[in-house]
Amino acid sequence: MKWLIILGLILLLIAVVAWHFRKHIQSAWFIYQTFRKMRQMRPPAEKPLEPKAKSGDTELVRCPKCGKWTPKDDAVKLKSDFFCSLACLEETMAFNRRQ
C-alpha cells in the first residue's frame, strides 16, 4: 500500500510538471518532427568521387584567361587552348562574341 501511495505521488508530480511546461514540450516536439521531416526529404548521400591516381610527373597548362596553372588532365580543352574551368572558358567565349 505504501508503494502505491509513493507511485501515485510521483505520477502526480510528473503530471503537474508536464502541465506547467506543456508549451515547451509542444515546441520541442514540433522542432523534433520538423527536423525528422527535413532528414527524410534530404537526398541520399552521393558516393564521393575517387581521386585519379596521379603519377609524380604531371603536365601543367596555363589558363589564357586567368593565368592559373592546372594539371592537363583536369583542364578544359578548346581546340589548342586549355582552360582551368568552364567559367573561364565561358567568359572567354562571351568576350570573343562581343568583339
N, C-alpha and C positions, 0 to 999 in steps of 0.2 A: 504494500500500500504506500509505503514511504517513497518507493521509486516512481510510482505513478504520479504522485504529487510533484516530485522534482522534475520528471519528464514534462508534466503539464506546465510548470513554471517556465521551463526552458522554451517550450513551444510558444508560450505567451510572450516571452521576451523576444523571440525571433519575429513573431507577428508584429509586435509594436515597432521594432527596429525597421522591419520591411515597410510598414505603413509610413513611418517617418521619412524614410529615404526612397519612397516609391518613384518619385520623378527622376532621381539619379539612376535608379535601377532601370527604368524605362529608357532613359537616354543611352546608357551603356549597352542595353540590348539592341537598340536601334543602330548604334555605331557598329556593333558586332555583326549584325545582319547586313549592313551596308558593305563592310569590308569582305564579308563572305561572298556576296553577290559580285563584287568587283573582281575577286580572285577567280570566280567561275567564268567571268567574261573575258579574262585575260587569255590571249592565245598561248598555246603550248610553247615552251621554250625551244628555240631552234638549236640544232646541233652546231657548236662553234666550228668555224672553218679551221681546217688544219693548215698550219703554215707550210709553204712549199719548202722542200729540202733544198737548201742553198749551199752551193759549193763555196770554197774560200775565195775564188775569183769570180766576181760578179761585175759585168759590164754596166757602167753607169752612162746615162744620157742626160743631156741638159735640156730643160724645157725652154723653148724660144720665147714663151710669154712671160714667165716669172723668173726664169734662170735657176730654178731648183733642180738639183741633181737627183735622179730617180733610177732605180735598177731597171734595166731594159725589159726584164720580164714583167714588171708591174706598170710600165709606161703604156700610154695610149698612142698608137701609131696612126699617122695620117700621111700617106704617100711616103716621103723620106723623112718626115719630122716625127719626133717623139715628144709627147706632152705628158706632164706629171699627173694630170687628172682630166676628166671630162669637162670640168668647169673651165680650165684654161683653154682647152680645145674649142669649146663653145664661144668663149669670149673672143678668141682669135677669129673664128669664123664670122661672128657678128660684126667685128671691127672691119674685116675684109669686105663684107657686104655693103657696109656704109660708104666705103670709099669708091 
